[in-house]
Amino acid sequence: MADYKQMYLTLLDATEKAINQLISAQRACEEIYILSAKEEEENKKPISVI
């Protein structure tokens, strides 16, 4: 007889790892976006002449 509990736990573990990997990738992309937006904003600031 198939060990359904083991099958379920194996699938659950793999699903959790995949979700965590996607969350990590999303956070990395958000950080890249935020940093690039800050760089663009800094490049737009006029240079003040005293």
TILOSE-166952 format. One record per residue: y, x, z of N, C-alpha, C, O in turn; residue number from 0. Coordinates in nm, 2 decimals. Atoms other than C-alpha are relative to their C-alpha. Example, Ala and Ser with C-alpha at 12.3 -4.5 7.8 and 13.67 -1.06 7.14 Angstrom:
! TILOSE-166952
     nv     nu     nw    cav    cau    caw     cv     cu     cw     ov     ou     ow   n
  -0.12   0.09   0.00  -0.45   1.23   0.78   0.12   0.09   0.00   0.12   0.19   0.07   0
  -0.11  -0.09   0.00  -0.11   1.37   0.71   0.11  -0.08   0.08   0.22  -0.03   0.09   1
This chain:
! TILOSE-166952
     nv     nu     nw    cav    cau    caw     cv     cu     cw     ov     ou     ow   n
  -0.12   0.08   0.00   0.00   0.00   0.00   0.12   0.09   0.00   0.13   0.19   0.07   0
  -0.13  -0.07   0.01   0.35   0.12  -0.08   0.07   0.00   0.13   0.07  -0.10   0.20   1
  -0.08  -0.01  -0.12   0.56   0.25   0.20   0.14  -0.05  -0.03   0.23   0.04  -0.06   2
  -0.13   0.05   0.03   0.86   0.02   0.15   0.11   0.05   0.09   0.22   0.06   0.04   3
  -0.10  -0.05  -0.09   1.04   0.14   0.45   0.05   0.14  -0.05   0.17   0.17  -0.05   4
  -0.03  -0.13   0.05   1.03   0.50   0.32   0.08  -0.01  -0.13   0.17   0.07  -0.15   5
  -0.08   0.02   0.12   1.14   0.38  -0.02   0.14  -0.04   0.02   0.23   0.01  -0.04   6
  -0.13   0.05  -0.03   1.43   0.19   0.12   0.09   0.11   0.06   0.20   0.13   0.02   7
  -0.08  -0.11  -0.06   1.54   0.48   0.34   0.04   0.11  -0.10   0.15   0.16  -0.09   8
  -0.03  -0.10   0.10   1.52   0.72   0.05   0.11  -0.04  -0.09   0.21   0.03  -0.12   9
  -0.10   0.05   0.09   1.73   0.50  -0.17   0.13  -0.01   0.08   0.24   0.02   0.02  10
  -0.12   0.01  -0.08   1.98   0.43   0.11   0.07   0.14   0.02   0.19   0.15   0.01  11
  -0.05  -0.13  -0.02   2.02   0.80   0.18   0.07   0.05  -0.13   0.18   0.11  -0.12  12
  -0.05  -0.05   0.13   2.08   0.88  -0.19   0.13  -0.08  -0.03   0.23  -0.02  -0.08  13
  -0.12   0.08   0.03   2.33   0.59  -0.22   0.12   0.04   0.09   0.23   0.05   0.04  14
  -0.10  -0.05  -0.09   2.52   0.71   0.09   0.06   0.13  -0.05   0.18   0.15  -0.04  15
  -0.05  -0.13   0.05   2.54   1.06  -0.05   0.09  -0.01  -0.12   0.19   0.05  -0.14  16
  -0.08   0.03   0.13   2.67   0.93  -0.39   0.13  -0.06   0.04   0.24  -0.01  -0.02  17
  -0.13   0.06  -0.04   2.94   0.72  -0.22   0.09   0.10   0.06   0.21   0.11   0.03  18
  -0.08  -0.11  -0.06   3.05   1.01  -0.01   0.06   0.10  -0.10   0.17   0.15  -0.09  19
  -0.04  -0.09   0.10   3.07   1.23  -0.31   0.11  -0.06  -0.09   0.21   0.01  -0.12  20
  -0.11   0.06   0.07   3.28   0.98  -0.50   0.13  -0.01   0.08   0.24   0.01   0.03  21
  -0.11   0.00  -0.09   3.51   0.94  -0.20   0.07   0.14   0.01   0.19   0.15   0.00  22
  -0.05  -0.14  -0.01   3.55   1.32  -0.18   0.08   0.03  -0.13   0.18   0.09  -0.13  23
  -0.06  -0.03   0.13   3.63   1.34  -0.55   0.13  -0.08  -0.02   0.23  -0.03  -0.07  24
  -0.12   0.09   0.00   3.89   1.05  -0.52   0.11   0.07   0.08   0.22   0.08   0.04  25
  -0.10  -0.07  -0.09   4.06   1.23  -0.23   0.06   0.12  -0.07   0.18   0.15  -0.06  26
  -0.05  -0.12   0.07   4.08   1.55  -0.43   0.09  -0.03  -0.11   0.19   0.04  -0.13  27
  -0.09   0.04   0.11   4.23   1.38  -0.73   0.13  -0.06   0.06   0.24  -0.03   0.00  28
  -0.12   0.05  -0.06   4.48   1.20  -0.50   0.09   0.12   0.04   0.21   0.12   0.02  29
  -0.07  -0.12  -0.04   4.58   1.54  -0.36   0.07   0.07  -0.12   0.18   0.11  -0.11  30
  -0.06  -0.07   0.12   4.63   1.69  -0.71   0.12  -0.09  -0.05   0.22  -0.03  -0.08  31
  -0.11   0.08   0.05   4.84   1.39  -0.81   0.13   0.01   0.09   0.24   0.03   0.04  32
  -0.11  -0.01  -0.09   5.06   1.41  -0.50   0.07   0.14  -0.01   0.19   0.14  -0.02  33
  -0.06  -0.13   0.02   5.11   1.79  -0.54   0.08   0.01  -0.13   0.18   0.07  -0.14  34
  -0.07  -0.01   0.13   5.20   1.75  -0.91   0.13  -0.08   0.00   0.23  -0.05  -0.06  35
  -0.12   0.08  -0.01   5.44   1.47  -0.83   0.11   0.07   0.08   0.23   0.07   0.04  36
  -0.09  -0.08  -0.08   5.61   1.69  -0.57   0.06   0.11  -0.09   0.18   0.14  -0.08  37
  -0.05  -0.11   0.09   5.64   1.98  -0.82   0.09  -0.06  -0.11   0.20   0.01  -0.13  38
  -0.09   0.06   0.10   5.79   1.75  -1.08   0.13  -0.04   0.06   0.24  -0.02   0.00  39
  -0.12   0.04  -0.07   6.04   1.62  -0.83   0.09   0.12   0.03   0.21   0.12   0.02  40
  -0.08  -0.12  -0.03   6.14   1.97  -0.73   0.06   0.06  -0.13   0.17   0.12  -0.12  41
  -0.05  -0.05   0.12   6.19   2.07  -1.09   0.12  -0.09  -0.06   0.20  -0.04  -0.14  42
  -0.10   0.09   0.04   6.42   1.77  -1.14   0.13   0.02   0.08   0.24  -0.02   0.03  43
  -0.12  -0.01  -0.09   6.66   1.86  -0.86   0.10   0.10  -0.07   0.07   0.21  -0.11  44
  -0.11  -0.09   0.06   6.99   2.00  -0.99   0.02   0.12   0.09   0.02   0.11   0.21  45
  -0.03  -0.12  -0.07   7.08   2.35  -0.89   0.15  -0.01   0.04   0.24  -0.02  -0.05  46
  -0.14   0.01  -0.04   7.40   2.33  -0.68   0.06   0.14  -0.01   0.01   0.24   0.03  47
  -0.08  -0.12   0.02   7.66   2.59  -0.76   0.11   0.00   0.11   0.19  -0.10   0.11  48
  -0.10  -0.01  -0.11   7.88   2.70  -0.47   0.12   0.08  -0.05   0.22   0.10   0.03  49
